[in-house]
Amino acid sequence: SHVRETVPTANVWRGSGAPSPLPAKPRELDGIAFTAMGGEPMTFGQMLPRTYTDGILVLHKGNVVYEKYFGALTPERPHLAMSVTKSFVGTLAAILVAEGKLDPAAPVTKYLPEMKDTAYGDATVRQVMDMTVGVKYSENYADPKAEVFDYARAGGMLAQGPGYAGPKSFYDFLKTLQKEGAHDDGFAYKTVNAEVLAWILRRASGQSLADLLSEKIWRRIGAEQDAYFMVDRIGTESGGGGLNTTLRDLARFGETMRNDGRANGQQVIPPTAVAEITGGGDKGKFAKAGYTLLPGWSYRDMWWSTNNEHGAYMARGIHGQSIYVDPKAEMVIVRYAAHPIAANAGNDPLTLPAFHAIANALMAP
């Protein structure tokens, strides 16, 4: 909740208009019962401290039916979105595709000739958008030698330490990445794909990521507060996990997605872009990643699709960050958290059944 006080950041302007309303129609949801994936009976209210929730907000038909904050988080204070950031980047890419400014079938090198001698030298933009690039890079936060920490040091998210001789910016780190395996064979979740996509977006739009997000989304959804990105030493925003927003503004974005891209009386995101995202990805490619807690899921444009009976889809970040959109239930749940386990396997056994139980409760007559 205090990222801006510890590292350099780039502002995402909310615009000069009034915030869009979030009318409150409170409902008692704490007692909603569900069964955790491990078989344990639980209530929604019990789930919140068990998963280290910092803040949670539930929208139903555009109304705030539940909103609670814990710890350091408050309604006006931004929180690090972690990899929920990727879904914003994926959405911006889908917008530029819909506007004819980005070709998903093009080689990455059309936009980034600097990447010709890397894993991305023979990859397409679409493979980057859907994370089907064969690149040597480990996202295992339990392994101190995983490349995710080299990435974080290059971007200034971790201290580089005395005598550090590695890459000193995101771009320099990305240019070191080498191929491992075949492209388009299977889904492999790797933050560097989001950073490459963010770089592509800057080239295709001629704007910084912060200005692009402000122009295309943030100032059009009636956000209450500016958002901001963590940046590296040369001012490049982290598209992989550096966005910070308030919980209420995260809810506005989720509600925009639920309403097929409409918000604040205007079409913010082209309907074709929303349909592209909500249609989900290739289940067969996703299955190869081995997510035992997410059977039948898929991934498209940096969003996670549950492919459940409600057509729910998610933006997800380590330590428990999430946007959960359930179109059938007309519900959006946004959650910021600080679970001590980075991987969402620490949260999913409780949060996913809880979110579905809330959806079913809100749909009941």
C-alpha positions as a Python dict, from the first residue, in 0.01 Angstrom:
ca = {
    (1, 'S'): (0, 0, 0),
    (2, 'H'): (304, 233, 4),
    (3, 'V'): (488, 153, -319),
    (4, 'R'): (514, 516, -430),
    (5, 'E'): (708, 597, -115),
    (6, 'T'): (978, 337, -187),
    (7, 'V'): (1047, 333, -563),
    (8, 'P'): (1015, 572, -861),
    (9, 'T'): (678, 574, -1034),
    (10, 'A'): (495, 708, -1343),
    (11, 'N'): (152, 862, -1299),
    (12, 'V'): (-163, 747, -1481),
    (13, 'W'): (-389, 1053, -1493),
    (14, 'R'): (-757, 1001, -1408),
    (15, 'G'): (-868, 1299, -1619),
    (16, 'S'): (-1047, 1617, -1513),
    (17, 'G'): (-1404, 1486, -1501),
    (18, 'A'): (-1607, 1381, -1199),
    (19, 'P'): (-1570, 1021, -1081),
    (20, 'S'): (-1838, 784, -1205),
    (21, 'P'): (-2077, 687, -926),
    (22, 'L'): (-2051, 357, -742),
    (23, 'P'): (-2392, 341, -572),
    (24, 'A'): (-2403, 141, -250),
    (25, 'K'): (-2667, -125, -182),
    (26, 'P'): (-2508, -317, 106),
    (27, 'R'): (-2587, -684, 157),
    (28, 'E'): (-2481, -920, 433),
    (29, 'L'): (-2246, -1166, 264),
    (30, 'D'): (-2017, -1270, 551),
    (31, 'G'): (-2234, -1571, 633),
    (32, 'I'): (-2243, -1714, 280),
    (33, 'A'): (-2122, -2073, 317),
    (34, 'F'): (-1904, -2270, 76),
    (35, 'T'): (-1675, -2570, 74),
    (36, 'A'): (-1304, -2510, 19),
    (37, 'M'): (-1125, -2719, -243),
    (38, 'G'): (-980, -2932, 36),
    (39, 'G'): (-1328, -3013, 168),
    (40, 'E'): (-1331, -2769, 461),
    (41, 'P'): (-1665, -2591, 528),
    (42, 'M'): (-1620, -2216, 552),
    (43, 'T'): (-1800, -1882, 521),
    (44, 'F'): (-1709, -1582, 308),
    (45, 'G'): (-1631, -1380, 620),
    (46, 'Q'): (-1396, -1649, 749),
    (47, 'M'): (-1216, -1669, 414),
    (48, 'L'): (-1105, -1303, 425),
    (49, 'P'): (-852, -1319, 712),
    (50, 'R'): (-747, -1672, 617),
    (51, 'T'): (-628, -1538, 278),
    (52, 'Y'): (-471, -1218, 417),
    (53, 'T'): (-719, -985, 247),
    (54, 'D'): (-621, -616, 243),
    (55, 'G'): (-944, -504, 78),
    (56, 'I'): (-1238, -656, -107),
    (57, 'L'): (-1529, -505, -299),
    (58, 'V'): (-1825, -684, -457),
    (59, 'L'): (-2033, -520, -731),
    (60, 'H'): (-2371, -660, -831),
    (61, 'K'): (-2546, -498, -1127),
    (62, 'G'): (-2317, -199, -1080),
    (63, 'N'): (-2398, -149, -711),
    (64, 'V'): (-2148, -192, -428),
    (65, 'V'): (-2302, -467, -217),
    (66, 'Y'): (-1992, -534, -4),
    (67, 'E'): (-1674, -335, 67),
    (68, 'K'): (-1423, -394, 345),
    (69, 'Y'): (-1065, -286, 419),
    (70, 'F'): (-805, -435, 650),
    (71, 'G'): (-451, -351, 759),
    (72, 'A'): (-295, -53, 583),
    (73, 'L'): (-541, -31, 294),
    (74, 'T'): (-805, 243, 277),
    (75, 'P'): (-1056, 339, 4),
    (76, 'E'): (-839, 625, -128),
    (77, 'R'): (-500, 449, -107),
    (78, 'P'): (-361, 264, -411),
    (79, 'H'): (-235, -92, -369),
    (80, 'L'): (12, -282, -586),
    (81, 'A'): (-185, -490, -837),
    (82, 'M'): (103, -728, -908),
    (83, 'S'): (19, -937, -1218),
    (84, 'V'): (-331, -797, -1247),
    (85, 'T'): (-122, -537, -1433),
    (86, 'K'): (-81, -789, -1715),
    (87, 'S'): (-454, -792, -1786),
    (88, 'F'): (-449, -414, -1832),
    (89, 'V'): (-161, -456, -2077),
    (90, 'G'): (-346, -736, -2258),
    (91, 'T'): (-659, -521, -2276),
    (92, 'L'): (-462, -229, -2420),
    (93, 'A'): (-318, -465, -2681),
    (94, 'A'): (-667, -588, -2772),
    (95, 'I'): (-779, -224, -2805),
    (96, 'L'): (-493, -139, -3040),
    (97, 'V'): (-570, -452, -3245),
    (98, 'A'): (-934, -342, -3273),
    (99, 'E'): (-819, 5, -3380),
    (100, 'G'): (-592, -140, -3648),
    (101, 'K'): (-276, -9, -3479),
    (102, 'L'): (-135, -349, -3382),
    (103, 'D'): (-113, -667, -3590),
    (104, 'P'): (-127, -978, -3370),
    (105, 'A'): (-5, -1198, -3658),
    (106, 'A'): (307, -988, -3712),
    (107, 'P'): (648, -1098, -3586),
    (108, 'V'): (762, -932, -3266),
    (109, 'T'): (1060, -795, -3462),
    (110, 'K'): (826, -578, -3671),
    (111, 'Y'): (791, -361, -3361),
    (112, 'L'): (1106, -456, -3171),
    (113, 'P'): (1398, -521, -3409),
    (114, 'E'): (1620, -516, -3099),
    (115, 'M'): (1477, -858, -3004),
    (116, 'K'): (1588, -1041, -3320),
    (117, 'D'): (1862, -1238, -3141),
    (118, 'T'): (1645, -1337, -2845),
    (119, 'A'): (1374, -1597, -2782),
    (120, 'Y'): (1131, -1349, -2939),
    (121, 'G'): (1318, -1328, -3270),
    (122, 'D'): (1084, -1583, -3431),
    (123, 'A'): (774, -1529, -3214),
    (124, 'T'): (453, -1349, -3311),
    (125, 'V'): (271, -1077, -3122),
    (126, 'R'): (-20, -1317, -3066),
    (127, 'Q'): (210, -1573, -2904),
    (128, 'V'): (328, -1300, -2668),
    (129, 'M'): (-30, -1191, -2591),
    (130, 'D'): (-133, -1547, -2504),
    (131, 'M'): (194, -1651, -2332),
    (132, 'T'): (278, -1936, -2567),
    (133, 'V'): (638, -1824, -2624),
    (134, 'G'): (916, -2077, -2565),
    (135, 'V'): (1154, -1873, -2350),
    (136, 'K'): (1403, -1975, -2081),
    (137, 'Y'): (1266, -1796, -1775),
    (138, 'S'): (1144, -1934, -1442),
    (139, 'E'): (857, -1776, -1248),
    (140, 'N'): (911, -2002, -944),
    (141, 'Y'): (912, -1762, -649),
    (142, 'A'): (1020, -2046, -418),
    (143, 'D'): (1350, -2074, -609),
    (144, 'P'): (1590, -1791, -517),
    (145, 'K'): (1783, -1855, -840),
    (146, 'A'): (1478, -1819, -1065),
    (147, 'E'): (1509, -1561, -1343),
    (148, 'V'): (1209, -1371, -1205),
    (149, 'F'): (1449, -1227, -945),
    (150, 'D'): (1702, -1125, -1213),
    (151, 'Y'): (1413, -947, -1387),
    (152, 'A'): (1315, -773, -1062),
    (153, 'R'): (1671, -658, -995),
    (154, 'A'): (1708, -523, -1349),
    (155, 'G'): (1387, -322, -1306),
    (156, 'G'): (1477, -188, -963),
    (157, 'M'): (1202, -384, -785),
    (158, 'L'): (1473, -558, -583),
    (159, 'A'): (1796, -399, -461),
    (160, 'Q'): (2078, -456, -708),
    (161, 'G'): (2337, -457, -430),
    (162, 'P'): (2705, -359, -432),
    (163, 'G'): (2904, -489, -725),
    (164, 'Y'): (2591, -568, -930),
    (165, 'A'): (2696, -618, -1293),
    (166, 'G'): (2371, -743, -1449),
    (167, 'P'): (2117, -564, -1670),
    (168, 'K'): (2014, -226, -1531),
    (169, 'S'): (1679, -181, -1706),
    (170, 'F'): (1384, -390, -1819),
    (171, 'Y'): (1487, -352, -2184),
    (172, 'D'): (1843, -464, -2118),
    (173, 'F'): (1714, -770, -1933),
    (174, 'L'): (1463, -861, -2206),
    (175, 'K'): (1740, -855, -2466),
    (176, 'T'): (1921, -1137, -2278),
    (177, 'L'): (1633, -1388, -2300),
    (178, 'Q'): (1697, -1705, -2499),
    (179, 'K'): (1466, -1964, -2649),
    (180, 'E'): (1369, -2281, -2467),
    (181, 'G'): (1123, -2517, -2635),
    (182, 'A'): (889, -2439, -2922),
    (183, 'H'): (660, -2140, -2963),
    (184, 'D'): (283, -2196, -2960),
    (185, 'D'): (314, -2547, -2817),
    (186, 'G'): (160, -2472, -2479),
    (187, 'F'): (75, -2200, -2230),
    (188, 'A'): (363, -2098, -2003),
    (189, 'Y'): (303, -1812, -1761),
    (190, 'K'): (607, -1583, -1772),
    (191, 'T'): (610, -1219, -1669),
    (192, 'V'): (865, -1128, -1936),
    (193, 'N'): (596, -1179, -2201),
    (194, 'A'): (398, -894, -2048),
    (195, 'E'): (707, -673, -2045),
    (196, 'V'): (771, -751, -2412),
    (197, 'L'): (407, -675, -2492),
    (198, 'A'): (427, -345, -2303),
    (199, 'W'): (733, -254, -2513),
    (200, 'I'): (541, -345, -2830),
    (201, 'L'): (251, -124, -2718),
    (202, 'R'): (484, 172, -2671),
    (203, 'R'): (619, 126, -3023),
    (204, 'A'): (275, 71, -3183),
    (205, 'S'): (117, 372, -3008),
    (206, 'G'): (412, 610, -2977),
    (207, 'Q'): (315, 665, -2613),
    (208, 'S'): (439, 560, -2272),
    (209, 'L'): (241, 281, -2107),
    (210, 'A'): (116, 524, -1841),
    (211, 'D'): (-12, 773, -2100),
    (212, 'L'): (-167, 496, -2310),
    (213, 'L'): (-354, 354, -2011),
    (214, 'S'): (-470, 701, -1912),
    (215, 'E'): (-596, 785, -2260),
    (216, 'K'): (-760, 454, -2350),
    (217, 'I'): (-905, 347, -2015),
    (218, 'W'): (-835, 539, -1695),
    (219, 'R'): (-970, 883, -1779),
    (220, 'R'): (-1272, 727, -1953),
    (221, 'I'): (-1404, 502, -1678),
    (222, 'G'): (-1452, 782, -1425),
    (223, 'A'): (-1171, 676, -1195),
    (224, 'E'): (-1162, 845, -855),
    (225, 'Q'): (-784, 848, -820),
    (226, 'D'): (-480, 855, -1044),
    (227, 'A'): (-312, 517, -1082),
    (228, 'Y'): (63, 474, -1110),
    (229, 'F'): (327, 233, -1237),
    (230, 'M'): (658, 131, -1081),
    (231, 'V'): (936, 227, -1325),
    (232, 'D'): (1298, 124, -1374),
    (233, 'R'): (1595, 362, -1362),
    (234, 'I'): (1531, 489, -1719),
    (235, 'G'): (1158, 547, -1653),
    (236, 'T'): (1018, 236, -1822),
    (237, 'E'): (697, 117, -1656),
    (238, 'S'): (663, -241, -1538),
    (239, 'G'): (390, -392, -1754),
    (240, 'G'): (435, -724, -1580),
    (241, 'G'): (338, -625, -1229),
    (242, 'G'): (395, -258, -1152),
    (243, 'L'): (48, -100, -1162),
    (244, 'N'): (-103, 48, -845),
    (245, 'T'): (-472, 142, -817),
    (246, 'T'): (-736, 193, -552),
    (247, 'L'): (-973, -95, -499),
    (248, 'R'): (-1273, 113, -608),
    (249, 'D'): (-1109, 207, -938),
    (250, 'L'): (-1012, -156, -995),
    (251, 'A'): (-1383, -232, -954),
    (252, 'R'): (-1471, 31, -1213),
    (253, 'F'): (-1241, -137, -1463),
    (254, 'G'): (-1390, -480, -1389),
    (255, 'E'): (-1741, -340, -1430),
    (256, 'T'): (-1637, -187, -1764),
    (257, 'M'): (-1533, -533, -1881),
    (258, 'R'): (-1858, -686, -1753),
    (259, 'N'): (-2057, -428, -1950),
    (260, 'D'): (-1887, -523, -2278),
    (261, 'G'): (-1652, -226, -2261),
    (262, 'R'): (-1907, 43, -2171),
    (263, 'A'): (-1855, 281, -1879),
    (264, 'N'): (-1948, 631, -1778),
    (265, 'G'): (-2196, 659, -2067),
    (266, 'Q'): (-1946, 572, -2340),
    (267, 'Q'): (-1788, 278, -2521),
    (268, 'V'): (-1445, 269, -2358),
    (269, 'I'): (-1317, -65, -2487),
    (270, 'P'): (-1425, -184, -2836),
    (271, 'P'): (-1679, -469, -2806),
    (272, 'T'): (-1464, -683, -3036),
    (273, 'A'): (-1174, -649, -2791),
    (274, 'V'): (-1389, -754, -2496),
    (275, 'A'): (-1528, -1049, -2692),
    (276, 'E'): (-1176, -1154, -2786),
    (277, 'I'): (-1078, -1160, -2417),
    (278, 'T'): (-1393, -1319, -2276),
    (279, 'G'): (-1397, -1591, -2542),
    (280, 'G'): (-1099, -1747, -2367),
    (281, 'G'): (-804, -1930, -2514),
    (282, 'D'): (-698, -2281, -2609),
    (283, 'K'): (-779, -2522, -2324),
    (284, 'G'): (-540, -2784, -2460),
    (285, 'K'): (-245, -2545, -2454),
    (286, 'F'): (-339, -2427, -2105),
    (287, 'A'): (-361, -2783, -1972),
    (288, 'K'): (5, -2839, -2058),
    (289, 'A'): (102, -2588, -1789),
    (290, 'G'): (-16, -2829, -1520),
    (291, 'Y'): (-234, -2604, -1302),
    (292, 'T'): (-407, -2877, -1100),
    (293, 'L'): (-630, -2626, -919),
    (294, 'L'): (-751, -2473, -1247),
    (295, 'P'): (-891, -2764, -1455),
    (296, 'G'): (-1055, -2662, -1781),
    (297, 'W'): (-926, -2305, -1764),
    (298, 'S'): (-764, -2113, -2049),
    (299, 'Y'): (-572, -1790, -2113),
    (300, 'R'): (-624, -1515, -2369),
    (301, 'D'): (-487, -1163, -2399),
    (302, 'M'): (-337, -1191, -2050),
    (303, 'W'): (-670, -1279, -1887),
    (304, 'W'): (-757, -1611, -1720),
    (305, 'S'): (-1084, -1780, -1823),
    (306, 'T'): (-1249, -2025, -1582),
    (307, 'N'): (-1473, -2162, -1859),
    (308, 'N'): (-1723, -2246, -1583),
    (309, 'E'): (-2102, -2244, -1622),
    (310, 'H'): (-2110, -1868, -1554),
    (311, 'G'): (-1836, -1781, -1805),
    (312, 'A'): (-1632, -1617, -1529),
    (313, 'Y'): (-1289, -1478, -1609),
    (314, 'M'): (-1012, -1322, -1404),
    (315, 'A'): (-713, -1096, -1376),
    (316, 'R'): (-474, -1253, -1124),
    (317, 'G'): (-162, -1146, -935),
    (318, 'I'): (70, -1307, -684),
    (319, 'H'): (-8, -1284, -312),
    (320, 'G'): (-382, -1283, -391),
    (321, 'Q'): (-464, -986, -617),
    (322, 'S'): (-769, -1041, -836),
    (323, 'I'): (-1045, -909, -1057),
    (324, 'Y'): (-1319, -1173, -1088),
    (325, 'V'): (-1589, -1102, -1347),
    (326, 'D'): (-1897, -1327, -1350),
    (327, 'P'): (-2117, -1220, -1643),
    (328, 'K'): (-2406, -1454, -1563),
    (329, 'A'): (-2431, -1333, -1204),
    (330, 'E'): (-2378, -968, -1317),
    (331, 'M'): (-2106, -957, -1052),
    (332, 'V'): (-1753, -822, -1019),
    (333, 'I'): (-1528, -899, -722),
    (334, 'V'): (-1200, -712, -680),
    (335, 'R'): (-954, -805, -410),
    (336, 'Y'): (-617, -684, -289),
    (337, 'A'): (-423, -905, -49),
    (338, 'A'): (-87, -980, 110),
    (339, 'H'): (-74, -1359, 135),
    (340, 'P'): (275, -1469, 250),
    (341, 'I'): (281, -1734, -25),
    (342, 'A'): (340, -1572, -362),
    (343, 'A'): (178, -1836, -584),
    (344, 'N'): (-201, -1824, -605),
    (345, 'A'): (-212, -2189, -503),
    (346, 'G'): (-207, -2035, -155),
    (347, 'N'): (-533, -1849, -221),
    (348, 'D'): (-727, -2040, -486),
    (349, 'P'): (-852, -2331, -269),
    (350, 'L'): (-1048, -2077, -61),
    (351, 'T'): (-1104, -1772, -282),
    (352, 'L'): (-1230, -1941, -598),
    (353, 'P'): (-1508, -2144, -430),
    (354, 'A'): (-1596, -1836, -222),
    (355, 'F'): (-1632, -1613, -528),
    (356, 'H'): (-1854, -1869, -700),
    (357, 'A'): (-2068, -1906, -386),
    (358, 'I'): (-2119, -1526, -371),
    (359, 'A'): (-2221, -1530, -739),
    (360, 'N'): (-2480, -1801, -674),
    (361, 'A'): (-2612, -1614, -370),
    (362, 'L'): (-2651, -1290, -564),
    (363, 'M'): (-2837, -1475, -843),
    (364, 'A'): (-3086, -1629, -598),
    (365, 'P'): (-3433, -1472, -605),
}
